[in-house]
Amino acid sequence: MGKVYYVSKNVGLGLVVLAIIALATIIALSITYDKEKAKNQNKPGDGAIHSTSTPTPATTPLTSNEPWDNYRLPDSLVPVSYNVTLWPRLKPNADGLYIFTGYSAVFFRCVKETDLIIIHSKMLNLTTFNGHHAKLSGLGIATVPAIQKSWLVEKTEYLVLQLSSRLTVGTFYILYFEFLGELADDLDGFYRSEYTDDGVKKVVATSQMQATYARKTFPCFDEPAMKAVFNITIIHSPDTVALSNSREIDTTDTINDGVAVRVTTFEPTKKMSTYLLAFIVTDFVSIESNQHQDLLIRIWARRKAIEANQGAYALNVTGPILQFYERYYNTTYPLSKSDQIALPDFNAGAMENWGLVTYRETALLYDPVISSTGNKQRIASVISHELAHMWFGNLVTMRWWNDLWLNEGFASYVEYLGADYAEPTWNIKDHIILYDVHTAFSVDAFTSSHPLSLPEDEVNDPSEISEMFNTISYNKGAAVLRMLSEFLSEPVFAKGLSSYLNAFAFSNTVYTDLWDHLQQAVENTPGMDIPHTVHHIMNRWTLQMGFPVVTIDTRTGSVTQKHFLLDPDSVVDRPSQFNYTWFVPIKWIKTGVEQKPYWLLHKTDTNSQMRVSGEDWVLANTNVSGYFRVNYDADNWERLLSLLNTNHQSLSIINRAQIIDDAFNLARAKIINTTLALRTTQYLSKERDFIPWESALRNLKYYIFMLDRTEVYGVLQAYLKKQIQPLFEHFKTITVNWTKVPTGHNDQYNQINAINVACSMGVMACRELAKSWFKQWMENPHNNQIHPNLKSTVYCKAIAFGGVEEWDFAWRMFKNATLASEAARLRSALSCTKAPWLLNRYLEYSLDPTKIRKQDAISTIQYIAKNVVGMPLAWNFVRERWSYIFQQYGKGSFSLLRLIGDITIRFSTEFELQELRKFKEDNLHNGFGSATMGLEQAIEGTISNIKWMKENKAHVLKCLTEWSTPK
């Protein structure tokens, strides 16, 4: 068990006094709340509240400095607790609308004199009392200022109450509301999810509050630092179950507005942020674990999914992962339960609501017969990510969204540790190189990137907040924290984390608080030696965007660093107080022997130990322990290439992947020539491991995207066919002609690569294999013999090689799929057809929620755009419908983040650049919301692609023609 939160005697006594005060005030709040609620028990059940108000635009000028025109709440009021009762209707009312009604009261303290109450409220019809949107009362005081005026500000999503006099500092007040909202299918706030069971439509009321959607459910101080205790009551039909963040403490069956209902009351929550709240009403069922004393662990899903045992794997890994984190953080799990639920409609992959984690079905449900190894790994990783948040993000929360990386970067790093503990044979920790480090490099090498920690004033409105949920916050955050853990050592890193979590439990922090505690851990560790404080080292990695390329000249021992940019001609507009230099921790080996770690602290330095000659060689950034790229002098590059070609296994799997990835990106940045980069792939005919192959294919994918509409694609295909053939034959042999599954976890992934690339590059045996497997399934739809690991690839290739018959069959199978991951495979594969009319039909389907779930619409368009035939169709489709897509999928929607970048990934001509810029200009009036940064990156990427094509197309043609020609 982890340690408890230790406090000093004096602090402890103070907390006891505060607890007594808080208890008294919560009781008083409950009494006031119950009185108000009792007055309204007989209101109509269809939500016909006697006097309602909808948001109205602010009447103040856009340049107003009024506090209600600022997206940040004033610092005059602090919430202590809320009482919230919600009643979602799972059947439409007389107007055909699904609604919810509710009552809430917020108990708050005045900390600065003010005659204004500003609280978030969005898309709620608020009952008016004597012409005002709320009732204000005090706690133990004779007089309370009257509400003179109240109004809603649409732009900043506020309810504003103008008072007759100032609130008193140190005094507690209660603000009471009644409200009605739509239980829409918009995937945020309190929303509606639907599914069909034996032909009957079922409705689920569920929620997604992150980042700024709690205000759509009840009026609240909706900022992460405004933590409070929440007392939740949910009214629902007796044949459903209600879930929230904490355990239920009471259920009562009663009659409300003439309707038989069940009233479920929950324990008061821990002190927490509004974005972590969760409310669900459903007919789902659960399975639970009794193996963990005093902790209730449950997995919830559709009844048929639970009966099919699809929740068992998630249940089996949850307990071990929680136990791992308790030991890793040296802090006990803060709650009494851990519920996880798989939802049919959910916009993100998962959401770490404290005590009630919500998931897409694909991220939680696993069928041992139908699901693939990839599905299993995704479930373990996503569960590990979300459970990591129970401490890092939920117990201790960033003060504002500009430091989102503290939450998401951390969870993205330690998810590998938790999943590795649950599945130790997978070697999953190595995958962080591919899925986080290399992914972050690809975005962070543009001038449109941003620092991990932005100034607070750059992140204000909801769309700017949603933009922070990006590759930098998640993937770069993970990569940088992994580097920090590497140079501190994991025990020192974990010791600092434990201290940090205990010091700030139930509070909010900024990034420097973490540095403080890690520095304390360093100072308390004998023999720990780093060249500067944690602050001085890490500020250079978090307060400036990008990363360095370190160049080592093994002829002289010279070591230099430079800000790495994929387009060296691009202009960096964002200034850096560190002039884009970093303190770089370099682990390295010389001729296979590990050397003493070295710190590059200036732009240039000399390390005589790195001077080599003859057959000796240097390789820096071993196992990619640091967040930087490495370049060498020509002689050392030749020695490393020779090593790959003669004895590639003398280098670690990760470093083989690193050499390929560094070389391709250095070539794109014109630091080395393209031929050198391509030469790193010549040894691949001998490579059998997944990570180097995956690294190579990701980089070669750029060449495919650039060249598959040109005359060069033929020779690229011929070269890759030559390189993949031995791998294809290798897996044919070890699987006994495709009848067995490879034993190793990574080998199973590489088998998929072998078949995918072989089929794409024209290996006829592969094409016939895919077509025959799919044909057998079409002939016997109830007996699919294609192994789950290979389904995605086989479905895609068979549909690509086939016609309308194959497409229509796959569509039927998609509509009838009972496992979400199987439906997801088919939905992706349907985009592989080469028939333009089928792709256009599929694009039309994508925005029809009766055919494609709303949560899947954007990704379906993205799939189609990655098909060379589908790309121009998707581009025209999105341009024509941008206003509709933008409005329907939200200014702050996560799903829009990468849409434009994925559609324009092949753009490499001046004409396409002009089209992209015109698209931006034509839609400035609509805006781009969370896609704003993606649009800028698409423009920058297109400019880079144009230059690359001009400088490399002819050269690649010449080089690959020579290599692919039989000798």
ABEGO torsion letter per residue (X at the ends): XBBBBBBBAAAAAAAAAAAAAAAAAAAAAAAAAAAAAAAAAABBAAGBBABBBBBBBBABBAABABAAABABBBAABBBABBBBBBBBBABBBAAGBBBBBBBBBBBBBBABBBABBBBBBBGBBBBBBGGBABBBBBBGBABBBBBABBBBBAAAGBBBBBBABBBBBGBBBBBBBBBBBBBBAAGBEBBBBBBBBGGBBBBBBBBBAOAAAAAAABBBBBBAABBBBBBBBBBBBAABBBBBABBBABBBBBBBGGBBBBBBBBBBBBBBBAAABBBBBBABBBBBBAABBGBBBBBBBBAAAAAAGAAAAAAAAAAAAAAAAAAAAGBBBABABBBBBBBABBABABBABBGBBBBBAAAABBBAAABBAAAAAAAAAAAAAAAAAAABGAABBBABAAAAAAAAAAAAAAAAAAAAAABAAAGAAAAAAAAAAAAAAAAAABAABBBABBBAAABABAAAAAAABBAAAAAAAAAAAAAAAAAAEAAAAAAAAAAAAAAABGBBBBAAAAAAAAAAAAAABBGBBBABBAAAAAAAAAABBEBBBBBBBAAAGBBBBBBBBABAABBBABBBAAGGBBBBBBBBBBGGBBBBBBBBABABBBBAAABBBEABBBBBGBGGABBBBBBBBAAAAAAAAAAAAABAAABBAAAAAAAAAAAAAAAAAGABBAAAAAAAAAAAAABABAAAAAAAAAAAAAAAAAAAABAAAAAAAAAAAAAAAAAAAAAAAAAGGGABBBABAAAAAAAAAAAAAAAAAGBAAAAAAAAAAAAAAAABAABBABBAAAAAAAAAAAAAABBAAAAAAAAAAAAABABAAAAAAAAAAAAABABAAAAAAAAAAAABAAABBAAAAAAAAAAAAABAAAAAAAAAAAAAAAAAAAAAAEAABAAAAAAAAAAAAABABAAAAAAAAAAAAAAAAAEAEAAAAAAAAAAAAAAAAAAAAAAAAAAAAAAAAAAABBX
